[in-house]
Amino acid sequence: MFTPEIVQKFKLPTDDFLCKPIGNELIQFLEFSIKNNDTKETFFEIKQPDIPITWHEVDPNELGQSIHYNFPKNFLAAKTIAAKLCFAVGCKELKGFRMMENHYFQGRLLKSFDFNFGFCIPNTINTWEHIYDVPFLDKKTQEKMIQSPGETVSDSFYFVDNKLVLHNKATYSFS
């Protein structure tokens, strides 16, 4: 079983997914946005349609665990990022809801993030916003990342009560 303590030791991206998708009975992600906190430029934004939330209707095998982000080049020069996440909690409480995320370029760990959402009440919609510093990337590294689409990757690990319940992967390009 993968725990936060094990994930903290990862220095390379995972080859495979470390758990099966959970379906949508625990958590549904409704909105997600990434902005430059200094300029307020929006780099990415997605929102579910305003329809009633349904639970237990999605086959976990049909859920995507991978996404590709295409950010503008100036994303790499941002000093602080504001990330906003809106999610719904199903009929079970989430104790110790936590997301850990590792970002890599060409197999080298750039930055690890560890976000604690804490206890989440059942049948609620929650909004979380976090403003954080982006690791400094010299111009040479930025240029390599621009010229190497798909070689910047991340693993996102979601835990409930220290148990891995969701693992997503992302690839990035900058143009």
ChimeraX attribute file (.defattr): number of C-alpha atoms within 10 A of each C-alpha:
attribute: neighborCount
match mode: 1-to-1
recipient: residues
	/A:1	8
	/A:2	14
	/A:3	14
	/A:4	17
	/A:5	9
	/A:6	9
	/A:7	16
	/A:8	14
	/A:9	8
	/A:10	12
	/A:11	16
	/A:12	16
	/A:13	18
	/A:14	12
	/A:15	6
	/A:16	8
	/A:17	15
	/A:18	15
	/A:19	14
	/A:20	14
	/A:21	18
	/A:22	17
	/A:23	19
	/A:24	19
	/A:25	17
	/A:26	19
	/A:27	21
	/A:28	18
	/A:29	16
	/A:30	18
	/A:31	16
	/A:32	18
	/A:33	16
	/A:34	21
	/A:35	20
	/A:36	19
	/A:37	17
	/A:38	11
	/A:39	10
	/A:40	11
	/A:41	14
	/A:42	15
	/A:43	16
	/A:44	14
	/A:45	13
	/A:46	12
	/A:47	12
	/A:48	12
	/A:49	9
	/A:50	7
	/A:51	6
	/A:52	6
	/A:53	11
	/A:54	11
	/A:55	15
	/A:56	11
	/A:57	9
	/A:58	13
	/A:59	11
	/A:60	15
	/A:61	11
	/A:62	9
	/A:63	13
	/A:64	10
	/A:65	16
	/A:66	13
	/A:67	11
	/A:68	12
	/A:69	14
	/A:70	15
	/A:71	16
	/A:72	13
	/A:73	15
	/A:74	13
	/A:75	21
	/A:76	20
	/A:77	15
	/A:78	19
	/A:79	15
	/A:80	17
	/A:81	22
	/A:82	17
	/A:83	18
	/A:84	16
	/A:85	18
	/A:86	17
	/A:87	16
	/A:88	22
	/A:89	21
	/A:90	22
	/A:91	14
	/A:92	13
	/A:93	16
	/A:94	20
	/A:95	15
	/A:96	16
	/A:97	20
	/A:98	21
	/A:99	19
	/A:100	18
	/A:101	19
	/A:102	22
	/A:103	21
	/A:104	19
	/A:105	21
	/A:106	15
	/A:107	14
	/A:108	13
	/A:109	17
	/A:110	18
	/A:111	14
	/A:112	17
	/A:113	12
	/A:114	14
	/A:115	12
	/A:116	12
	/A:117	15
	/A:118	13
	/A:119	14
	/A:120	19
	/A:121	16
	/A:122	15
	/A:123	14
	/A:124	13
	/A:125	16
	/A:126	15
	/A:127	13
	/A:128	11
	/A:129	13
	/A:130	11
	/A:131	14
	/A:132	13
	/A:133	11
	/A:134	15
	/A:135	14
	/A:136	13
	/A:137	15
	/A:138	10
	/A:139	11
	/A:140	9
	/A:141	13
	/A:142	18
	/A:143	14
	/A:144	13
	/A:145	22
	/A:146	20
	/A:147	13
	/A:148	15
	/A:149	15
	/A:150	18
	/A:151	17
	/A:152	21
	/A:153	23
	/A:154	25
	/A:155	21
	/A:156	19
	/A:157	25
	/A:158	20
	/A:159	21
	/A:160	20
	/A:161	14
	/A:162	16
	/A:163	16
	/A:164	22
	/A:165	20
	/A:166	20
	/A:167	22
	/A:168	18
	/A:169	20
	/A:170	16
	/A:171	19
	/A:172	19
	/A:173	19
	/A:174	20
	/A:175	12
